[in-house]
């Protein structure tokens, strides 16, 4: 079964899906090809059941990157502002490497009055 209409569209997440379903890469290719063939972005969005904004971003990416627009991108953030600063991480690692680990192996000392 081909990937020609939104009713036959299935997303497998793999480029070479053994079940014969279409992949994300081929959906991107279909959308870009349809827009380049003259269909409006809104029409293509309706046909392939995607948002017009996604089609617009995909076309902008195709204009700037060419064939690379067909490949999925990582959704991992470029930065993580809440991350522990690198000097602190290094300090923790240094302490962990030189520690004799007495605190975790010693028996707790009883508090006065017990």
TIVO-2410 file (N, C-alpha, C; in nm, 3 decimals):
# residues 114
REC num residu      c1      c2      c3 atome chaine
REC   1      X   0.085  -0.117   0.000     N      A
REC   1      X   0.000   0.000   0.000    CA      A
REC   1      X   0.089   0.124   0.000     C      A
REC   2      X   0.062   0.219  -0.085     N      A
REC   2      X   0.144   0.339  -0.094    CA      A
REC   2      X   0.106   0.443   0.008     C      A
REC   3      X   0.182   0.549   0.009     N      A
REC   3      X   0.161   0.658   0.105    CA      A
REC   3      X   0.107   0.780   0.033     C      A
REC   4      X  -0.004   0.765  -0.032     N      A
REC   4      X  -0.051   0.873  -0.117    CA      A
REC   4      X  -0.155   0.963  -0.053     C      A
REC   5      X  -0.230   0.913   0.041     N      A
REC   5      X  -0.332   0.995   0.105    CA      A
REC   5      X  -0.320   0.984   0.255     C      A
REC   6      X  -0.380   1.076   0.325     N      A
REC   6      X  -0.374   1.072   0.471    CA      A
REC   6      X  -0.446   0.950   0.526     C      A
REC   7      X  -0.542   0.894   0.452     N      A
REC   7      X  -0.614   0.777   0.502    CA      A
REC   7      X  -0.526   0.651   0.497     C      A
REC   8      X  -0.424   0.650   0.412     N      A
REC   8      X  -0.336   0.534   0.407    CA      A
REC   8      X  -0.207   0.559   0.482     C      A
REC   9      X  -0.193   0.676   0.540     N      A
REC   9      X  -0.068   0.714   0.605    CA      A
REC   9      X  -0.050   0.644   0.739     C      A
REC  10      X   0.064   0.586   0.760     N      A
REC  10      X   0.101   0.527   0.888    CA      A
REC  10      X   0.244   0.570   0.918     C      A
REC  11      X   0.271   0.600   1.043     N      A
REC  11      X   0.405   0.643   1.082    CA      A
REC  11      X   0.469   0.531   1.162     C      A
REC  12      X   0.581   0.482   1.113     N      A
REC  12      X   0.648   0.373   1.182    CA      A
REC  12      X   0.765   0.420   1.265     C      A
REC  13      X   0.825   0.532   1.230     N      A
REC  13      X   0.942   0.579   1.301    CA      A
REC  13      X   1.072   0.522   1.246     C      A
REC  14      X   1.063   0.432   1.151     N      A
REC  14      X   1.182   0.372   1.091    CA      A
REC  14      X   1.181   0.398   0.942     C      A
REC  15      X   1.300   0.422   0.886     N      A
REC  15      X   1.307   0.448   0.743    CA      A
REC  15      X   1.272   0.325   0.660     C      A
REC  16      X   1.313   0.208   0.705     N      A
REC  16      X   1.288   0.086   0.629    CA      A
REC  16      X   1.202  -0.007   0.714     C      A
REC  17      X   1.076   0.025   0.722     N      A
REC  17      X   0.983  -0.050   0.804    CA      A
REC  17      X   0.945  -0.179   0.731     C      A
REC  18      X   0.968  -0.296   0.791     N      A
REC  18      X   0.937  -0.422   0.723    CA      A
REC  18      X   0.788  -0.443   0.698     C      A
REC  19      X   0.701  -0.368   0.767     N      A
REC  19      X   0.558  -0.386   0.746    CA      A
REC  19      X   0.508  -0.315   0.621     C      A
REC  20      X   0.595  -0.235   0.559     N      A
REC  20      X   0.555  -0.165   0.438    CA      A
REC  20      X   0.489  -0.032   0.464     C      A
REC  21      X   0.480   0.008   0.592     N      A
REC  21      X   0.421   0.138   0.623    CA      A
REC  21      X   0.522   0.247   0.592     C      A
REC  22      X   0.474   0.367   0.575     N      A
REC  22      X   0.560   0.480   0.544    CA      A
REC  22      X   0.633   0.528   0.668     C      A
REC  23      X   0.739   0.597   0.646     N      A
REC  23      X   0.817   0.649   0.757    CA      A
REC  23      X   0.804   0.800   0.763     C      A
REC  24      X   0.856   0.856   0.871     N      A
REC  24      X   0.858   1.001   0.887    CA      A
REC  24      X   0.933   1.065   0.771     C      A
REC  25      X   1.044   1.004   0.730     N      A
REC  25      X   1.124   1.061   0.622    CA      A
REC  25      X   1.041   1.070   0.495     C      A
REC  26      X   0.966   0.966   0.461     N      A
REC  26      X   0.890   0.971   0.337    CA      A
REC  26      X   0.772   1.068   0.348     C      A
REC  27      X   0.717   1.090   0.469     N      A
REC  27      X   0.610   1.188   0.483    CA      A
REC  27      X   0.665   1.327   0.457     C      A
REC  28      X   0.782   1.355   0.510     N      A
REC  28      X   0.845   1.484   0.482    CA      A
REC  28      X   0.867   1.501   0.332     C      A
REC  29      X   0.915   1.396   0.270     N      A
REC  29      X   0.942   1.402   0.125    CA      A
REC  29      X   0.812   1.426   0.048     C      A
REC  30      X   0.704   1.358   0.087     N      A
REC  30      X   0.575   1.378   0.019    CA      A
REC  30      X   0.526   1.521   0.034     C      A
REC  31      X   0.536   1.574   0.154     N      A
REC  31      X   0.488   1.711   0.179    CA      A
REC  31      X   0.569   1.810   0.098     C      A
REC  32      X   0.700   1.799   0.102     N      A
REC  32      X   0.786   1.892   0.027    CA      A
REC  32      X   0.760   1.880  -0.122     C      A
REC  33      X   0.749   1.758  -0.172     N      A
REC  33      X   0.724   1.737  -0.315    CA      A
REC  33      X   0.591   1.797  -0.358     C      A
REC  34      X   0.489   1.781  -0.274     N      A
REC  34      X   0.356   1.834  -0.308    CA      A
REC  34      X   0.359   1.986  -0.314     C      A
REC  35      X   0.429   2.050  -0.220     N      A
REC  35      X   0.436   2.197  -0.221    CA      A
REC  35      X   0.517   2.244  -0.341     C      A
REC  36      X   0.627   2.176  -0.371     N      A
REC  36      X   0.708   2.214  -0.487    CA      A
REC  36      X   0.634   2.193  -0.618     C      A
REC  37      X   0.538   2.100  -0.619     N      A
REC  37      X   0.459   2.075  -0.739    CA      A
REC  37      X   0.350   2.180  -0.761     C      A
REC  38      X   0.333   2.268  -0.662     N      A
REC  38      X   0.239   2.377  -0.682    CA      A
REC  38      X   0.121   2.381  -0.587     C      A
REC  39      X   0.105   2.281  -0.504     N      A
REC  39      X  -0.005   2.283  -0.408    CA      A
REC  39      X   0.025   2.384  -0.298     C      A
REC  40      X  -0.079   2.444  -0.243     N      A
REC  40      X  -0.057   2.539  -0.134    CA      A
REC  40      X  -0.021   2.463  -0.007     C      A
REC  41      X   0.049   2.532   0.083     N      A
REC  41      X   0.088   2.468   0.209    CA      A
REC  41      X  -0.034   2.427   0.290     C      A
REC  42      X  -0.139   2.508   0.286     N      A
REC  42      X  -0.262   2.474   0.358    CA      A
REC  42      X  -0.327   2.348   0.302     C      A
REC  43      X  -0.330   2.339   0.171     N      A
REC  43      X  -0.388   2.222   0.106    CA      A
REC  43      X  -0.309   2.095   0.139     C      A
REC  44      X  -0.178   2.105   0.136     N      A
REC  44      X  -0.092   1.991   0.167    CA      A
REC  44      X  -0.108   1.951   0.314     C      A
REC  45      X  -0.120   2.050   0.401     N      A
REC  45      X  -0.139   2.021   0.544    CA      A
REC  45      X  -0.267   1.943   0.565     C      A
REC  46      X  -0.375   1.983   0.499     N      A
REC  46      X  -0.502   1.910   0.511    CA      A
REC  46      X  -0.490   1.769   0.453     C      A
REC  47      X  -0.427   1.759   0.337     N      A
REC  47      X  -0.416   1.630   0.268    CA      A
REC  47      X  -0.339   1.527   0.351     C      A
REC  48      X  -0.232   1.570   0.416     N      A
REC  48      X  -0.148   1.477   0.492    CA      A
REC  48      X  -0.171   1.484   0.642     C      A
REC  49      X  -0.276   1.556   0.683     N      A
REC  49      X  -0.317   1.561   0.823    CA      A
REC  49      X  -0.204   1.608   0.915     C      A
REC  50      X  -0.141   1.718   0.877     N      A
REC  50      X  -0.038   1.782   0.958    CA      A
REC  50      X  -0.074   1.930   0.970     C      A
REC  51      X  -0.008   2.000   1.061     N      A
REC  51      X  -0.040   2.142   1.077    CA      A
REC  51      X   0.026   2.224   0.966     C      A
REC  52      X  -0.037   2.336   0.936     N      A
REC  52      X   0.018   2.425   0.834    CA      A
REC  52      X   0.150   2.483   0.882     C      A
REC  53      X   0.162   2.504   1.012     N      A
REC  53      X   0.288   2.553   1.069    CA      A
REC  53      X   0.401   2.456   1.049     C      A
REC  54      X   0.373   2.325   1.062     N      A
REC  54      X   0.476   2.223   1.041    CA      A
REC  54      X   0.520   2.223   0.895     C      A
REC  55      X   0.424   2.236   0.803     N      A
REC  55      X   0.457   2.240   0.660    CA      A
REC  55      X   0.544   2.363   0.633     C      A
REC  56      X   0.507   2.476   0.691     N      A
REC  56      X   0.582   2.600   0.670    CA      A
REC  56      X   0.725   2.586   0.723     C      A
REC  57      X   0.740   2.531   0.845     N      A
REC  57      X   0.875   2.512   0.901    CA      A
REC  57      X   0.956   2.413   0.817     C      A
REC  58      X   0.890   2.307   0.770     N      A
REC  58      X   0.958   2.208   0.688    CA      A
REC  58      X   1.007   2.269   0.557     C      A
REC  59      X   0.923   2.351   0.495     N      A
REC  59      X   0.963   2.416   0.369    CA      A
REC  59      X   1.077   2.514   0.391     C      A
REC  60      X   1.073   2.589   0.501     N      A
REC  60      X   1.183   2.681   0.531    CA      A
REC  60      X   1.312   2.604   0.552     C      A
REC  61      X   1.301   2.493   0.621     N      A
REC  61      X   1.419   2.408   0.644    CA      A
REC  61      X   1.471   2.350   0.513     C      A
REC  62      X   1.380   2.313   0.423     N      A
REC  62      X   1.420   2.258   0.293    CA      A
REC  62      X   1.493   2.365   0.211     C      A
REC  63      X   1.443   2.488   0.217     N      A
REC  63      X   1.508   2.597   0.142    CA      A
REC  63      X   1.650   2.625   0.193     C      A
REC  64      X   1.671   2.612   0.325     N      A
REC  64      X   1.803   2.643   0.380    CA      A
REC  64      X   1.897   2.524   0.381     C      A
REC  65      X   1.843   2.402   0.400     N      A
REC  65      X   1.929   2.284   0.418    CA      A
REC  65      X   1.922   2.183   0.304     C      A
REC  66      X   1.827   2.198   0.214     N      A
REC  66      X   1.815   2.103   0.104    CA      A
REC  66      X   1.771   1.965   0.151     C      A
REC  67      X   1.838   1.860   0.103     N      A
REC  67      X   1.800   1.722   0.132    CA      A
REC  67      X   1.804   1.688   0.281     C      A
REC  68      X   1.879   1.761   0.361     N      A
REC  68      X   1.886   1.734   0.505    CA      A
REC  68      X   1.750   1.755   0.572     C      A
REC  69      X   1.661   1.827   0.509     N      A
REC  69      X   1.528   1.851   0.567    CA      A
REC  69      X   1.447   1.722   0.577     C      A
REC  70      X   1.484   1.620   0.500     N      A
REC  70      X   1.411   1.494   0.503    CA      A
REC  70      X   1.445   1.411   0.627     C      A
REC  71      X   1.558   1.438   0.689     N      A
REC  71      X   1.603   1.360   0.805    CA      A
REC  71      X   1.544   1.415   0.934     C      A
REC  72      X   1.503   1.326   1.025     N      A
REC  72      X   1.451   1.372   1.154    CA      A
REC  72      X   1.560   1.439   1.236     C      A
REC  73      X   1.520   1.532   1.319     N      A
REC  73      X   1.613   1.603   1.406    CA      A
REC  73      X   1.594   1.556   1.549     C      A
REC  74      X   1.700   1.570   1.626     N      A
REC  74      X   1.691   1.538   1.768    CA      A
REC  74      X   1.605   1.643   1.837     C      A
REC  75      X   1.528   1.599   1.935     N      A
REC  75      X   1.446   1.693   2.012    CA      A
REC  75      X   1.514   1.730   2.143     C      A
REC  76      X   1.636   1.682   2.161     N      A
REC  76      X   1.712   1.712   2.282    CA      A
REC  76      X   1.746   1.861   2.285     C      A
REC  77      X   1.731   1.925   2.399     N      A
REC  77      X   1.764   2.068   2.405    CA      A
REC  77      X   1.915   2.092   2.386     C      A
REC  78      X   1.948   2.205   2.326     N      A
REC  78      X   2.089   2.241   2.306    CA      A
REC  78      X   2.155   2.278   2.438     C      A
REC  79      X   2.080   2.339   2.525     N      A
REC  79      X   2.132   2.377   2.656    CA      A
REC  79      X   2.034   2.332   2.763     C      A
REC  80      X   2.084   2.323   2.885     N      A
REC  80      X   2.002   2.286   2.998    CA      A
REC  80      X   2.038   2.380   3.112     C      A
REC  81      X   1.969   2.493   3.124     N      A
REC  81      X   2.005   2.596   3.221    CA      A
REC  81      X   2.006   2.548   3.366     C      A
REC  82      X   1.928   2.446   3.399     N      A
REC  82      X   1.920   2.398   3.536    CA      A
REC  82      X   2.028   2.295   3.568     C      A
REC  83      X   2.117   2.268   3.474     N      A
REC  83      X   2.221   2.167   3.496    CA      A
REC  83      X   2.318   2.214   3.603     C      A
REC  84      X   2.378   2.116   3.670     N      A
REC  84      X   2.479   2.147   3.771    CA      A
REC  84      X   2.602   2.201   3.698     C      A
REC  85      X   2.656   2.313   3.743     N      A
REC  85      X   2.772   2.371   3.675    CA      A
REC  85      X   2.891   2.274   3.671     C      A
REC  86      X   2.965   2.277   3.562     N      A
REC  86      X   3.076   2.184   3.542    CA      A
REC  86      X   3.179   2.186   3.654     C      A
REC  87      X   3.218   2.303   3.710     N      A
REC  87      X   3.314   2.300   3.821    CA      A
REC  87      X   3.262   2.223   3.942     C      A
REC  88      X   3.133   2.233   3.968     N      A
REC  88      X   3.074   2.160   4.080    CA      A
REC  88      X   3.077   2.009   4.052     C      A
REC  89      X   3.044   1.970   3.929     N      A
REC  89      X   3.048   1.829   3.892    CA      A
REC  89      X   3.189   1.774   3.910     C      A
REC  90      X   3.290   1.850   3.865     N      A
REC  90      X   3.429   1.806   3.878    CA      A
REC  90      X   3.468   1.792   4.025     C      A
REC  91      X   3.423   1.884   4.107     N      A
REC  91      X   3.453   1.880   4.250    CA      A
REC  91      X   3.388   1.757   4.315     C      A
REC  92      X   3.266   1.727   4.279     N      A
REC  92      X   3.197   1.610   4.332    CA      A
REC  92      X   3.269   1.483   4.290     C      A
REC  93      X   3.307   1.476   4.163     N      A
REC  93      X   3.377   1.358   4.114    CA      A
REC  93      X   3.512   1.341   4.182     C      A
REC  94      X   3.580   1.451   4.206     N      A
REC  94      X   3.709   1.445   4.274    CA      A
REC  94      X   3.691   1.394   4.416     C      A
REC  95      X   3.590   1.443   4.485     N      A
REC  95      X   3.564   1.397   4.622    CA      A
REC  95      X   3.524   1.251   4.625     C      A
REC  96      X   3.444   1.209   4.531     N      A
REC  96      X   3.397   1.071   4.527    CA      A
REC  96      X   3.513   0.976   4.497     C      A
REC  97      X   3.607   1.019   4.417     N      A
REC  97      X   3.720   0.935   4.381    CA      A
REC  97      X   3.821   0.922   4.493     C      A
REC  98      X   3.833   1.022   4.581     N      A
REC  98      X   3.933   1.019   4.688    CA      A
REC  98      X   3.873   0.979   4.821     C      A
REC  99      X   3.745   0.964   4.829     N      A
REC  99      X   3.678   0.931   4.955    CA      A
REC  99      X   3.708   0.788   4.994     C      A
REC 100      X   3.724   0.764   5.124     N      A
REC 100      X   3.741   0.627   5.174    CA      A
REC 100      X   3.607   0.566   5.207     C      A
REC 101      X   3.502   0.644   5.190     N      A
REC 101      X   3.365   0.597   5.207    CA      A
REC 101      X   3.336   0.555   5.351     C      A
REC 102      X   3.400   0.617   5.448     N      A
REC 102      X   3.379   0.583   5.590    CA      A
REC 102      X   3.236   0.613   5.634     C      A
REC 103      X   3.179   0.717   5.582     N      A
REC 103      X   3.046   0.758   5.627    CA      A
REC 103      X   2.941   0.653   5.597     C      A
REC 104      X   2.955   0.580   5.489     N      A
REC 104      X   2.852   0.483   5.453    CA      A
REC 104      X   2.879   0.346   5.512     C      A
REC 105      X   3.003   0.318   5.557     N      A
REC 105      X   3.032   0.186   5.610    CA      A
REC 105      X   3.037   0.182   5.761     C      A
REC 106      X   3.055   0.296   5.826     N      A
REC 106      X   3.065   0.300   5.971    CA      A
REC 106      X   2.926   0.287   6.033     C      A
REC 107      X   2.920   0.226   6.151     N      A
REC 107      X   2.794   0.214   6.223    CA      A
REC 107      X   2.757   0.350   6.279     C      A
REC 108      X   2.630   0.381   6.284     N      A
REC 108      X   2.590   0.512   6.336    CA      A
REC 108      X   2.624   0.522   6.486     C      A
REC 109      X   2.667   0.638   6.526     N      A
REC 109      X   2.698   0.659   6.668    CA      A
REC 109      X   2.570   0.695   6.740     C      A
REC 110      X   2.549   0.633   6.856     N      A
REC 110      X   2.425   0.665   6.929    CA      A
REC 110      X   2.430   0.806   6.983     C      A
REC 111      X   2.317   0.872   6.981     N      A
REC 111      X   2.312   1.007   7.034    CA      A
REC 111      X   2.305   1.002   7.186     C      A
REC 112      X   2.354   1.105   7.254     N      A
REC 112      X   2.348   1.105   7.400    CA      A
REC 112      X   2.204   1.097   7.448     C      A
REC 113      X   2.185   1.022   7.550     N      A
REC 113      X   2.052   1.010   7.609    CA      A
REC 113      X   1.973   0.894   7.557     C      A
REC 114      X   2.032   0.811   7.470     N      A
REC 114      X   1.956   0.695   7.422    CA      A
REC 114      X   2.020   0.566   7.468     C      A
***
